[in-house]
Amino acid sequence: MTENRERVGFVGLGIMGGPMARNLLEAGYAVTVQNRSPEKAERLAGEHEAATFAKTPQEVAERSDVVITMLPDSPDVESAVLGEGGVVKGLREGSLVVDMSTISPVVTERVAAKIREKGAAYLDAPVSGGDVGAIEGTLSIMVGGEAEDFERAKPLFDVLGKTVTHVGPAGAGQVVKAANQVVVALTIEAVSEALVLASRGGVAPEVVLDVLGGGLAANKVMEVKREKLLSHTFEPGFRAELHHKDLGIALAAGREYGVALPVTALVDQMLLAMRQKGWGGEDHSALLRVIEDLSQHEIGPAQP
């Protein structure tokens, strides 16, 4: 028996969605889970008494008051929500759908309209914080939608994240997430340049990160990605190919709004180069490898 009355559905149990669903279960929610590859959902349902396996997103919606989707890209969300056996077919009046994926604002508007036709409510609530934030429940969550729907979902957001902000109407969450992804990508690129420059000059990379971390150049990227950068082990917390997708969303928004994003466009090309080299499945901090490749120098300990 769970202590929370709101029944939750969770569609998408990947690097981010899996830990998020687990945190909701640990917080006492009954959660119906579904994943494109059913093994992940079956395993989670087998591990937690309050977790129920569902074959389709429609089945998730039929069993839930609030449905959360956490999927890689716009087509995945459209398929899971609007497609055959999708969430929208299982909704009823009063249901709430919370999409925590990072997708195109255009798709967000289309999905939201179809959900509202069913008498249900919709929030777009993309997140930042990577796999560590998902596991630890410390994500930054930027939410677009009606204030009353935000307040309804706030207890769920408080389980999943540390910083939860209602940023505006539906679609606003995706706009803020696009801005966030610009900052993160450009920061990774800048840190990579700094590390290669200092290493080529004979300074150990761990020393560089320590010094930069104590001054104005300090940033979350150096803290969270430190071990990956120093060890060159780029097991994905957030795949480079997904960040490339996100910058595509930001650049498209820039064109629509008439905003110049020249450095974003440059880093977008670097992420494309990563994908062409077969590095797209690595963590986005592997952008360091592009700078090393261009410089013909791999960072290492200080040279004598």
C-alpha positions in Angstrom: 0.0 0.0 0.0 1.4 3.4 -1.0 0.9 6.5 0.9 0.3 8.7 -2.1 -3.1 8.7 -3.8 -2.0 10.0 -7.3 -1.3 7.0 -9.5 1.7 7.6 -11.7 2.6 6.2 -15.1 6.2 6.3 -16.5 7.0 5.8 -20.2 10.7 5.5 -21.0 13.2 3.8 -18.6 16.5 4.7 -20.1 19.6 6.3 -18.6 17.4 9.1 -17.2 13.9 7.6 -16.9 15.0 4.5 -15.1 16.4 6.2 -12.0 13.6 8.8 -12.0 10.9 6.0 -11.9 12.8 4.3 -9.1 12.9 7.5 -7.1 9.1 7.9 -7.4 8.7 4.3 -6.2 11.0 4.9 -3.3 9.0 8.0 -2.4 5.9 5.9 -2.0 4.1 6.3 -5.4 2.4 3.5 -7.2 4.0 3.6 -10.7 3.0 1.8 -13.9 6.0 1.5 -16.1 6.5 0.9 -19.8 9.6 0.9 -22.0 10.1 0.2 -25.8 12.3 -2.7 -24.9 10.1 -4.4 -22.2 12.8 -6.1 -20.3 13.6 -2.9 -18.3 10.0 -2.4 -17.3 9.6 -6.0 -16.4 12.7 -5.9 -14.3 11.6 -2.8 -12.4 8.2 -4.3 -11.8 9.8 -7.4 -10.4 12.0 -5.4 -8.0 9.3 -3.1 -6.6 6.0 -4.2 -5.2 4.5 -0.8 -6.1 5.6 -1.0 -9.7 3.3 -2.5 -12.4 4.4 -3.6 -15.8 2.5 -2.3 -18.9 2.9 -3.4 -22.5 1.9 -0.1 -24.1 1.8 3.6 -23.3 -2.0 3.4 -23.7 -2.1 0.9 -20.9 0.0 3.2 -18.8 -2.5 6.0 -19.3 -5.5 3.8 -18.5 -4.0 2.9 -15.1 -2.6 6.4 -14.2 -3.7 9.8 -13.0 -0.4 11.4 -14.1 1.6 10.1 -17.0 5.3 11.0 -17.3 7.2 10.5 -20.5 11.0 10.6 -20.7 12.1 9.8 -24.2 15.1 10.5 -26.4 13.7 12.7 -29.2 10.6 14.3 -30.8 9.6 11.2 -33.0 9.8 9.0 -29.9 7.4 11.3 -28.0 5.0 11.6 -30.9 5.0 7.8 -31.3 4.5 7.0 -27.6 1.8 9.7 -27.1 0.0 10.0 -30.4 0.8 6.7 -32.2 -0.9 3.3 -32.2 -1.3 2.2 -28.6 -0.2 5.6 -27.5 -0.8 7.6 -24.3 -3.6 9.7 -25.8 -5.8 6.7 -26.4 -5.8 5.8 -22.7 -6.4 9.3 -21.3 -9.6 10.4 -19.7 -10.9 13.8 -18.6 -8.7 15.0 -15.7 -5.6 13.1 -16.6 -2.3 15.0 -16.6 0.6 14.3 -19.0 4.0 15.5 -18.1 6.6 15.2 -20.9 10.1 15.5 -19.4 11.9 14.8 -22.7 13.8 17.4 -24.6 12.0 17.9 -27.9 11.1 20.5 -30.5 8.7 23.2 -29.2 6.7 22.6 -32.4 6.1 19.0 -31.5 5.4 20.1 -27.9 2.5 22.3 -29.2 1.1 19.5 -31.4 1.2 16.9 -28.7 -0.3 19.3 -26.1 -3.2 20.1 -28.5 -4.1 16.4 -28.9 -4.0 15.8 -25.2 -6.2 18.8 -24.5 -8.8 17.4 -27.0 -9.2 14.5 -24.6 -10.0 16.8 -21.7 -6.6 16.1 -20.2 -3.9 18.6 -19.1 -0.3 18.9 -20.3 3.1 20.1 -19.0 6.4 20.2 -20.7 9.1 19.7 -18.1 12.5 19.0 -19.6 15.4 18.5 -17.1 19.1 19.2 -16.7 21.5 17.4 -14.5 22.3 14.2 -16.4 22.3 10.7 -15.1 23.8 11.7 -11.8 21.0 14.2 -11.2 18.4 11.5 -12.2 19.9 9.0 -9.8 20.3 11.4 -6.9 17.0 13.2 -7.4 18.7 16.6 -7.9 17.6 17.5 -11.4 16.9 21.0 -12.5 13.3 20.9 -13.9 12.0 23.8 -16.1 8.2 23.5 -16.4 5.8 25.0 -19.0 2.1 24.9 -18.6 -0.8 26.1 -16.5 -0.1 27.1 -12.9 -2.7 24.8 -11.5 -1.3 21.8 -13.4 2.2 22.7 -12.2 1.0 22.8 -8.6 -0.6 19.4 -9.1 2.7 17.9 -10.4 4.9 19.7 -7.9 5.1 16.9 -5.4 6.4 14.6 -8.1 8.9 17.2 -9.3 10.1 17.6 -5.7 11.0 13.9 -5.7 12.8 14.1 -9.0 14.6 17.4 -8.7 16.3 20.0 -6.5 15.5 23.1 -8.6 11.9 23.2 -9.9 10.7 26.3 -11.7 7.5 27.1 -13.5 8.9 29.1 -16.4 5.7 30.0 -18.3 3.0 28.6 -20.5 3.2 25.3 -22.4 6.3 25.2 -24.5 8.3 27.6 -22.3 10.0 24.7 -20.6 11.5 23.5 -23.9 12.7 27.1 -24.7 14.5 27.3 -21.4 16.0 23.8 -21.9 17.3 24.9 -25.3 19.1 27.8 -23.7 20.4 25.5 -21.0 21.8 23.1 -23.6 23.6 26.0 -25.4 25.4 26.9 -22.1 26.4 23.3 -21.3 27.7 22.6 -24.8 29.7 25.8 -25.0 31.1 25.3 -21.5 32.3 21.7 -22.3 33.9 23.0 -25.4 35.6 25.9 -23.6 36.9 23.6 -20.8 38.2 21.2 -23.4 40.1 24.0 -25.1 41.5 25.2 -21.8 42.7 21.7 -20.8 44.4 21.0 -24.2 46.1 24.4 -24.1 47.4 24.0 -20.6 48.5 20.4 -21.2 50.4 21.4 -24.3 52.1 24.0 -22.2 53.2 21.4 -19.7 50.6 21.7 -16.9 48.8 18.6 -15.6 45.0 18.7 -16.4 44.0 18.0 -12.8 46.0 21.1 -11.6 44.2 23.2 -14.3 40.8 22.0 -13.1 41.7 22.7 -9.4 42.9 26.2 -10.2 40.0 27.1 -12.5 37.5 25.7 -10.0 38.6 28.2 -7.4 38.0 31.3 -9.5 35.6 33.1 -11.8 36.0 30.3 -14.4 34.5 27.7 -12.0 31.5 25.9 -13.4 29.3 22.8 -12.9 30.8 21.0 -16.0 34.2 20.9 -14.4 32.8 19.5 -11.2 30.4 16.8 -12.7 32.6 15.8 -15.7 36.0 16.0 -14.0 36.7 12.3 -13.7 35.5 11.6 -17.3 37.8 14.3 -18.7 40.8 13.3 -16.6 40.5 9.5 -17.2 39.2 9.7 -20.8 36.5 7.2 -19.9 33.4 8.6 -21.6 30.7 6.2 -20.5 27.6 8.2 -21.3 25.7 10.1 -18.7 24.3 12.1 -21.6 25.1 11.0 -25.1 26.9 13.4 -27.5 24.4 12.5 -30.2 21.5 13.7 -28.0 23.2 16.9 -27.2 23.8 17.4 -31.0 20.0 17.0 -31.4 19.4 19.5 -28.7 21.6 22.1 -30.3 19.7 21.5 -33.5 16.5 22.5 -31.6 18.2 25.6 -30.2 19.5 26.7 -33.7 16.0 26.1 -35.2 14.6 28.3 -32.4 17.2 30.9 -33.1 16.3 31.1 -36.8 12.6 31.4 -35.9 13.2 34.2 -33.3 15.8 36.0 -35.4 18.6 35.4 -32.8 22.2 35.0 -33.9 23.9 31.9 -32.3 27.3 31.8 -34.0 29.2 29.9 -31.3 26.4 27.4 -30.9 26.5 26.7 -34.6 30.3 26.0 -34.3 29.9 23.6 -31.4 27.0 21.9 -33.3 29.5 21.1 -36.1 32.0 19.7 -33.6 29.3 17.4 -32.2 28.5 16.4 -35.8 32.2 15.6 -36.2 32.0 13.4 -33.1 29.1 11.4 -34.6 31.0 11.0 -37.9 34.0 9.6 -36.0 31.7 7.1 -34.2 31.8 8.9 -30.9 28.2 9.9 -30.8 27.3 7.3 -28.2 29.9 8.6 -25.8 29.3 11.1 -23.1 29.1 14.7 -24.4 32.2 15.5 -22.4 34.1 13.5 -25.1 33.9 16.7 -27.1 37.4 17.0 -25.5 38.5 14.4 -28.1 37.6 16.7 -31.0 39.9 19.5 -29.6 42.6 16.9 -29.0 42.2 15.6 -32.5 42.4 19.1 -34.0 45.5 19.9 -31.9 47.2 16.6 -32.3 47.7 16.5 -28.6 46.0 14.3 -25.9 46.0 15.8 -22.4 48.2 14.1 -19.9 50.4 14.8 -16.8 52.8 17.8 -16.8 55.8 17.4 -19.0 59.3 17.7 -17.5 
